[in-house]
Amino acid sequence: MRGNNVMGILFAYAHEERVRTLTENRVMASIPFGGRYRLVDFILSGLVNSGVNRVGIITEENYLSLMDHLGSGKAWDLSRKNEGLMLLPPFGTMKNRQNGRIEALSSIKRYISTSTQEYILLGDCDFIANSDFSDVFDFHDEMEADITALYHRGTSPDTDKNVIFTVDPQCVVREVFIKRGSDNECNCGMGVYLMKKSLLTELVDDCMSRNLYDFDRDVIQRKLPELRVCGYEFKNAAYQITAFDAYFKANMALFDPKVREELFNPLHPIYTKTRDDRPTKYGLGSVVRNSIIADGCEIDGEIENCVIFRGVKVKKGAVLKNCVVMQDSVVESGCRLDYVVADKNVTFTEDKTLMGYHTYPVFVMKGSTV
């Protein structure tokens, strides 16, 4: 199977209720990560690196920041006269697609039917992973699967909408568990499914006629005895944003060289929107230890174990430890921040102290002044 015979359909808003603090003014797909990226960059780059050249992104409300980030898709080489990137917002007076993936897919049925690709890859935007889907395409052909589901080995502490697979030695899915947590290692679904376009259309029409809207329960689980569903294990670093502390831990994991190597493999680069900012300026007396700092920053204070996004200013005398500070925020002199996540355009005035804990970081809303 070639990548240009696969169309990607991404759900920008999947599971955003899990991190409502971060998705108050944006969809899940546009949550900033790692100093310069958005969550959508990872799965979108994986598709492009695998040869997929037609991608539709289904959105709900609050998709303005996603539109601003994606633009025409030029950063991902998807700005094309034919095919390329397409944003698919709700139509008419419908603001939300409350009934799940099935209804969302039904609402874009015309877009799907006009595609020339034979296969469709469905994916959520809440996973941080560098996926080589070319291997998934080959696996799907070799296994003669009706549906291929991606999973990774790990724990599943959050029981809200989680999917766990039981996979036999021949890589065939035998059982599907939904809304079930596990403190032991299990096969956690990544929300990515590959199948023929004709099969997907048939399954969506069948579910809509029966008032069934949950894709995992009403398609994967219900149709498991009838379809050959195979599981593809993703073995590299993968982080699902299931809660706010999971987002914080995923950023802190970037300090591990092995994790950075797997997430930012130069052979499969992660593309993102460029800002063309100046290099970061480090003032005399500034101290930076074990931190990730994007371009356009002005660092005059002390930073340790922090992820600093573009355009952040840390004034002299400020001390930041174990923090995630997003774009264009300002930390004035005398501030002490530890285990703090600051959204975009936050200002910390002089001599403020905020301290959280590694399992409970403090969050400061976008545009706030502390």
Secondary structure, DSSP 8 states (H G I E B T S, - for coil): --GGGEEEEEETTTTGGGGTTTSSSS-GGG-EETTTEETHHHHHHHHHHTT--EEEEE--S--HHHHHHHTTSGGGT---SSSEEEEE---TT----TT-HHHHHHHTHHHHHT---SEEEEEES-EEE---HHHHHHHHHHHT-SEEEEEEEEEE---SS-EEEEE-TTSBEEEEEES--EEEEEEEEEEEEEEEHHHHHHHHHHHHHTT---HIIIIIITTTTTS-EEEEE--S-EEE--SHHHHHHHHHGGGSHHHHHHHT-TTS------------EE-TT-EEES-EE-TT-EE-SEEES-EE-TT-EE-TT-EEES-EE-TT-EE-TT-EEESEEE-TT-EE-TT-EEE-BTTB-EEE-TT-B-
